[in-house]
Every structure is written in structure tokens, then in C-alpha cells.
């Protein structure tokens, strides 16, 4: 179950999401691999769920490992998913 305020990292392949899961768990981060909600379009059907308090650690780890997700969504109080980060925006920012 996804609670309000939790984040979902969505990837373009099952291989990448499972590799990201292994890396994040090795770092001791509290994440969970889950089926992606129907409201979110994903090629692989899986997502990594985590709490907002480890957002920076998750993104930094995935950046270092070159395993960035396609999108990161946050579930809001109306049970909708708003995009809070995208690989496309990150790449175009030149960071």
C-alpha cells in the first residue's frame, strides 16, 4: 500500500528496477519493490516505494550508480500521483 507523501521511482525496464532495488538495499535504505499503480504508466510494471525523508539519499545513490529512474512520483492527499522528478528534466538541466 502506498501512503500519502510516499515516493515512487519508476524505471523503463524490470532489469533496471531490480538492480536499483539491490543497490539501495545494500546501502541500507528503507525501500520496497512494488507493482506500479495503474495510475502510473510504466514499461516494466514495477516501482520502488520509499519515504520522503530518504529522497536525497535515494537519488544520490541512483545517480552515482548510473541507475536513474525515468520518473519519481509523490502520492498526494487526494490519492493522485504527481511527478516530482524526471530524467528528461535532469538531463536537460546539464547537471
C-alpha positions in Angstrom: 0.0 0.0 0.0 1.2 3.5 -0.9 0.5 6.2 1.7 0.2 9.9 1.2 3.6 11.6 0.8 5.4 8.4 -0.2 7.5 8.4 -3.4 7.7 6.0 -6.3 10.7 5.7 -8.5 9.6 4.3 -11.9 12.0 2.7 -14.4 11.9 1.7 -18.0 12.8 -1.9 -17.5 12.4 -4.7 -15.0 16.2 -5.3 -15.0 17.0 -1.7 -14.1 14.4 -1.5 -11.3 15.6 -4.8 -9.8 19.3 -3.7 -10.0 18.3 -0.4 -8.3 16.5 -2.3 -5.6 19.6 -4.3 -4.9 21.9 -1.3 -4.8 19.5 0.7 -2.5 19.0 -2.2 -0.1 22.8 -2.8 0.1 23.1 0.8 1.2 20.6 0.1 4.0 17.9 2.4 2.6 14.3 1.5 3.5 12.8 0.9 0.1 10.3 -1.7 -1.2 9.8 -3.0 -4.8 6.1 -3.0 -5.6 3.8 -3.3 -8.6 3.3 0.1 -10.1 -0.1 1.6 -9.5 -2.4 1.6 -12.6 -2.5 5.4 -12.4 1.2 5.5 -13.3 2.4 4.5 -16.8 5.5 2.3 -16.7 7.1 -0.1 -19.2 8.1 -2.7 -16.6 5.1 -2.6 -14.2 7.3 -2.2 -11.1 8.3 0.8 -8.9 10.4 1.4 -5.9 8.5 2.9 -2.9 10.1 4.9 -0.2 9.5 7.8 2.2 10.3 11.4 1.5 12.9 11.6 4.3 15.3 9.5 2.2 14.6 11.1 -1.1 18.0 12.8 -1.4 19.9 9.6 -0.4 18.0 7.5 -2.9 18.5 10.0 -5.8 22.2 10.4 -4.9 22.8 6.7 -4.8 21.0 6.1 -8.1 22.9 8.9 -9.7 26.2 7.5 -8.5 25.3 4.1 -9.8 24.0 5.4 -13.1 20.6 3.9 -12.4 18.4 6.9 -12.6 14.7 6.2 -12.8 12.5 7.7 -15.6 10.3 9.4 -13.1 9.7 9.9 -9.4 6.1 10.5 -8.3 4.7 11.5 -4.9 1.3 10.4 -3.8 -0.7 13.4 -2.6 -3.6 13.7 -0.1 -6.2 13.2 -2.9 -4.5 9.8 -3.8 -3.2 11.2 -7.0 0.4 10.8 -8.2 2.3 14.0 -9.1 5.6 13.9 -10.8 8.4 15.5 -8.7 11.4 14.5 -10.8 12.1 13.3 -14.3 15.2 12.0 -16.0 14.5 14.2 -19.0 14.4 17.4 -16.9 17.6 16.3 -15.1 19.5 15.7 -18.3 18.4 19.0 -19.9 19.5 20.9 -16.8 23.1 19.9 -17.5 23.8 18.8 -14.0 
